[in-house]
Amino acid sequence: MKFTEYISTHHVFKTSELLASCDSPSSAEEQLRIAVKTGKAERIRQGLYASMAGRYEGTLPDSLEVITGIDPEAAVCYHAALDVLGVAHDVSFQREFRTGKLKTAFEYRGIRYVPYPPEANMRTRKVRTDAVGRINVTTKEQTLCDCLARPDRAGGIEESIRAVSSFAYIDCDVVLEMARSLDKTDVSRIGWVLSQKASDWRVPEKVLDELRSLLGKGPYRFGRIKAGSEGWSPEWRLIFPEPIEEVESWITRR
C-alpha cells in the first residue's frame, strides 16, 4: 500500500501499523515526517498519529478513535463509560479506559487520556457508536459499581450519583453478585443508591437485605474525610459530604 493511500483511509494509526502496511517502510517513515511538517498528519503521542489528509482534512479524531487506536480491545470505563452509555450529566475533558497496552496518561487536543489496567472478571459489552462503530464499554452494572467506588474518576460524587441513577434499568442480581466481592464501603454506597432507586429499578427487598448483611459496623463515607460530614444514612451507616436532603436530590427519578 502507498503512504498516501494509507493515511487517506486510516484516521488514527500507529507508526508500526503504517510501516507494516506500506510497500516501503523507510519511505513511509520519511513521508510521515513530511506529513507532520505540512499538517497532513498530527502526532497524538509517541507512536500514534492522526491523519489530516484526504477525507480527514480538517477533521480531528474523536476521543474514541484515539482510544481504539491505542488498543482496539480497550474497554471504556468510569466517566467515559457514563458518556458512551448516555447518562453523563457533566462534560468531561478526560477519557478513562482499561488496557494492558498503555500505562501512562497523556493529553491531546485538550483531552486527557487516562489508562487503567484491565481487571479480572471485569464486565463489558460492545456498544455501537458513531465514531468507531462497536467499542468495548463496561456494562451498566459494572459502571455503577466502578463509579460509586471511585467517584473521583467519574466526575465527583454528585455527578456519579446523578449519572448512575439515570440508568433506565439495572440488573440488581448482577450488582449483588459483584457487591459480594467488594469493599464494605462500596457495598454501603451501592446499597444506598439501590434503595433510593428501588421503585424505578424494581429492586427486590431480598437484594437490599443481603447488601445490608454484607456491611460491618461502619460508619462508611461517600467521599474523603476532608469533603465533610454533613449527611447521614442510618440504614446504610453512610456519611455524606452534604446534608442528606441535598444528596437525595441528586438521584435521578423516573
BELTAKA-V11239 format. One record per helix or strand of 2 or more residues. SS is the DSSP state (H for helix, E for strand). FROM is the first residue (numbers start at 1). LEN is the number of residues. Records with the same first field share a line. If there is no record, write none. Layout:
SS: FROM-LEN / FROM-LEN
This chain:
H: 3-7 / 15-7 / 25-14 / 54-3 / 63-8 / 78-7 / 140-10 / 151-3 / 157-8 / 172-8 / 184-13 / 198-4 / 205-9 / 225-3 / 244-5
E: 12-3 / 41-5 / 48-4 / 75-2 / 94-5 / 106-3 / 111-6 / 124-6 / 133-6 / 220-3 / 231-3 / 238-3
